[in-house]
Amino acid sequence: MQLEKHNKTPNLKALLTTATCALLGSATNSASAQDNWELDTALMYYGESDRVTAIEAIIAGQKTYDNDEVLSLKLTLDSLTGASANGAVAQPQAQTFTRPSGNGSYTENAGKTPLDDTFKDTRLQLTGQWTQPLTYAEFEDYTLSIGGNVSKEYDYLSVSINGNLARDLNNKNTTLSAGLAYSFDKIEPEGGIPKPLATMVIGDNDSETFEQAFEQTRIRADDDKKTLDLLLGLTQVINRRMIVQLNYSYSSVDGYTTDPFKVISVVDSEGYTQRYLYENRPNERVKHAFFGQAKYHFESTILDASYRFMTDDWEIDSHTIDLRYYIPLSRGHYIEPHVRYYTQSAAEFYQPFLIQGQVTPTYVSADYRIGDMNAYTLGIKYGMPLNSGDRLAFRVEYYKQSPKSNGTNAIGVLNDVELYEEINAVIAQITYSF
């Protein structure tokens, strides 16, 4: 990543764009030799304490043709195992839940946040992108990019297409861009889609009575949602040491946004759970996001700083600050410390629990992921060149997520249990580029 040695405008923009978008973090690959494939491979481990474990393998390739046409392909394989919070609150006694499929049950110990231990999935994703400058004389400053993505899990399918048009101005020191993307997602959970706010049936899973009662809590076998995204961007070279990028994005979701695996506890006036309801979320969501990033090249080091603000009509506001500092060592080796801070407010329909006898709201969810929270990431990356000219990099990060109260006061026995349990995770990644 040598901005000073490669300080021509196109390379600066490529560096920033690649650093922003690429999952593999090998920013120098965008300056690829023509007619040759440049390949990145990565293996990542993500492990939460007593919860989810994920292993991800990625292979990505990019080829640049004679007329600066670029083809990018990426194949991702994820494996997820472990346990995920089901939304219910901890209790002073053990709790038993019916599995989302209706086949069997699981029990959580007293005082523990209920975790669904059937969280297992494998995801295969293929992404492709074609980028080329327009050849018509009146559009010689324009670049067109089109792409698509297909992702398949056991019970989930996602398909998307996208297009982006960019124009260079001011001797290519300024680039304006506009993009559009459309995606279709379909979920087919085993056991079907639960009826919103229906009470979970708990009992003998092998009995005919249970099967009939369970079916009464289902409304259909599958559901879907459509998402439309709009992106407007400005990239500006400030001087030979600094480049900035500003983006605005609009996203509109229409369809099934509820998590069919989440429930919410209904407790009595002493905090004891009386039943569990399947959550229900609005079928529409509109998000606005503003993103700014700046890279500054000091004498030998590079600071990469970004900030993102997101707000939506679920009343979730989030702020993300991300800092990376590239420090070159001898003989092409380098380290890159990383700090990330994230905070968000809760969705208007988020509640940690409901109280028996009070009116049940139309929309409600106890999913901590849409509640108030702070999250921190601290990590470091170490990279080194190999004798063959290939590159090898290692990344280790610590992640801590701290859910918070949305102002709801605990009652009775809920004062003696942890309602907002912290999540600690370790991330490790190996990247090999050739």
Secondary structure, DSSP 8 states (H G I E B T S, - for coil): --TTTT-SHHHHHHHHHHHHH-SS--GGGGS--BTSEEEEEEEEEEEETTS-EEEEEEEEEEEE-TTS-EEEEEEEEEEEES-EE-S----SS-EEEE-TTSS-EEEE-TTS--EETT--EEEEEEEEEEEEE--SGGGTTEEEEEEEEEEE-SSEEEEEEEEEEEEEETTTTEEEEEEEEEEEEEE--TT-EE-TT-B---S-TTSHHHHHHHHTTEEES-EEEEEEEEEEEEEEEEETTEEEEEEEEEEEEEE--S-TT-EEEEE-TTS-EEEEEE-B--SEEEEEEEEEEEEEE-SS-EEEEEEEEEEETT--EEEEEEEEEEEE-GGG-EEEEEEEEEEE---TTB-S-EETTS---SSBB--GGGSSEEEEEEEEEEEEE-TTS-EEEEEEEEEEEEE---S----GGGGGS-SS--EEEEEEEEEEE-
